[in-house]
């Protein structure tokens, strides 16, 4: 299926590895020119070269923390007029809410709510003017069913979901869509870090915890990052212009709710 986005320009945040990298790969395979951000120069450049070699498209790197004003400025100045924005940022640490300070909460909100809103604010009017735009926010399945040890993430990402629900409906008439992709347990470094914290709390090995968690999923496994990337690419497709203000859960059937 031709998604009709060859030649478009995309910014994929926090894309040097994990789900962000998978999204950048899937967009590049569709012929999209991609700018990727990351905090580690070596990892970022290695990912860019990997995408270039596999797809032949133009890949630009923007080194920096997307959660900071300087990181966002570097990213936006590297990619020109944007057609596609994929918001992504590393999640805050797990733990008990009693142990977190106000500064911890502010950091979580900055990274997982306010950064995405700021990037939308910086790019959406250009998309409106050109009558085409696709924005995808990588959030978490926790906005549908909060994860006990991820209280910071639960709060910040749910806040983003509420804000996006308002913004998406305002801009939909201009062929600009904004949707959220909600990953459940995917085989990424982030998942293993979460498994390690949960395993420590339960007094079992990380391997035992991972096996137990995978069995809880009706699919019987963790998701693969490439599957997530393909879902992102479809939401960015020309044919997806009537899908907006939605939160798509990718969790192998883990969440039992009807909606």
N, C-alpha and C positions, 0 to 999 in steps of 0.2 A: 504494500500500500504506500503510495507516494503521499507524504504528509503535507506537501506544498510549502515547505519552509526552507528549501535550498536557497542559499544566498542571504538569508536573514542573519542578523547579528544578535548574539546572546551573551549575557553575563551570567556565569554560574559561580556562586559564592561557595567558599570552603570546598573547593573541588579537587584538591590534590590527592584525595583518597576517599574511600567509602562511598556513600550514596551520592554525594556531590560529583565525584569523579564519574560514577556510572551515568549520571544525567548528562554530563558534558560529552561523554562518549556517544551516547545515544543521539544527542542532537548533532554532533559532528558527523555521524554516519548518515544523517539526513541532509548533509551539505551545509549545515549552519556554521558560520564563522563564530568561534567561541573564545571568550575571554574568561580565564579561570583565576581564582584567587586562592591564596594559601599563606600560611605563616612561616613555612620552612622552605627556603630557596631551593635547596637540592631536590626535595620531594616534589615541589611545584614544577620545576623545570623538567624533571624526569617524567612526570605525568603529561605535561604538554608535548614532549617529544614522542611519547607513547601514542597519544591521540593523533598527532601529525602523521606518524608512520603508518598507523592503521587506517586512516581515513583520507589523508591528503588535504585536509582543510586547514585554513589559517587558524592558529591557536596563539593567543596573546596571553601573557602572564602578568598578574598584578600582585606583587608581593606585599603582604601586610595583613593585619588583623581586621577583618571586615566589621568587627564589633566596635571599632574606633573611628572617629571622624577622619583621621588620616588614612586609615585603610580604605574607607569608602571613597574618599577623594581620589586615591590612587587607582582604585578599580574603575570608577566612572570616567576618569580622564584617559583611561587606556582603551576604552571600547567604542567611543563615538556614539552615534545615534543607536539606541537599543530597540530591538523588536521583541526580544525575549529576556525576561529576568527570572532567574531561579534563585530564590532566597534560601540560604542555608547557613547554619552556624553551629559550632560545637555546643553540645548540651552542658548545662551546669552540673556540678558534682552531686552524687546521690547522698542521702543522709536523712537524719531525723530533723524535723522542722525546729525543734528546740535548740539545735546546735547552730542554726544559721542566724547571722546578724543582719541588720538593715543593709549594710554594704553588700552582703551576699545576695540579697534580694534585688538590689539595684543592678548589680552585675548581670544577674539572670535576665532581668527585664531588658537591659541594654542589648544583650546578645541575642535573645530569642524572641523579642517583641519589637523594641524600638528601632533596632537596626533595619529590620525588614520594612517597617513603616517609613523610615527615612529614605530607603532606596526606592520604594514605590513612589513616594512624594517627588523624588528627584527625576524619575523617568516616565511617569504615567502621562504627563501632559504632552510630551513628545509623541508618545504612542497615540494619544487622542488626536493630535494634529495630523498624524499620518494615517489615521483610521485603521490601525492594526496594532495589536499588542497582546502578548501572552505573559502573564506573571504566575509563577508557581512557587508556593512557599512549602518548603520541607519542614513539617512540624513533627508530630508524634501521635501514635495511637492513644497516648495518654489524655488527649483532649476529649476523647470519647469515654474512656474508662481510666481514671487516674491510677498511676503506678505508685504503690506505697512509698518506695524509697526515693522517688524522683519528685519531691514536692516543689522544688524550685522550677523544674521543667514544666510540671503540670500547670503551675500558676502562670508562668510567662507565656507559654504557647497557647493556653486557652485565651489569654488576653489578646494575642495576635489574631486568633480565629474570630473573636468578636469584632475587632476593628476592621478586619478584611471583609467581613460580611456586609458592613456598611459601605466601604469604599467600592467593592466589586459591583454593587447594584447602581452606584452613581455613574460608573464609567462604561457599563455594559452596552449602552446605546451607541458607543463609538467603536465597536468591534474590538474592545479591549477586555480580556477576561482575566480574572484573578481566582485561582483555585489553590487548595491546600492538599498536599500529599501526606498521608499519615502512615508512616512505617510502623509496623509491629516489630517482631524480632527478626532482624536481618543479620546475616553473618558479616559483621563489621567490627572494627576495633572498639567502637563505642559499646556494642553489645557485650563484648568480652570484659570490658571494664566494669560494666553493670553487673555481669555475672560474678566477677571477682568480689564485688562488694556484698552481693547477696549471699555468696558462698561463705564468706567470712562471718556474716551475721548468723547464718544457719549452722556453721561448724562443719561444712562439707568441702570437698575439693571443687575447684572450678569446673573440672570435667564432669563431675557428678551433677552439679547444678545445671550446666549446659544441656546435658542429656535429659534431665528432668524437665527443663523448660521447653525443649524441642518437642517432647512427648505431649505437652499440654496443648500444642497447636493441632487442630484437626488435620492439617496438611502433614503432620508428623515430622516437620523439619523447619529449619530457619529459612527465611527468604534469601535469594541471591541478589546482590546489588544490581546486576544487569537487568533483572526483572523490574526493579524499581525505576531504573533509567528509561526503560521502554515506556512505562506508564507516564513518566514525565514528558517524554517526547510526544506522546499522543495528545496530552493536554495542551501542548504547544502547537498542535497541527492547525492548519488552515480550516480543516473540517470540524474542529472542536470549538468553533465560535459561539455555539449555543450552550456550551457548558461553562457556567460561571458561578461563583459564590458557593462552590461545593467543597466538601472535605472528603476525599477519597481514601478509604482505609485499605491498606495492603498488609494483611496480617495472617494470611493462611486460614481464615475463619475463626481466629481466636476469640474475637469479641462476639458474644452470642446475641447482641441486640438486633432488632429488626431494622433499625435505621442508624 
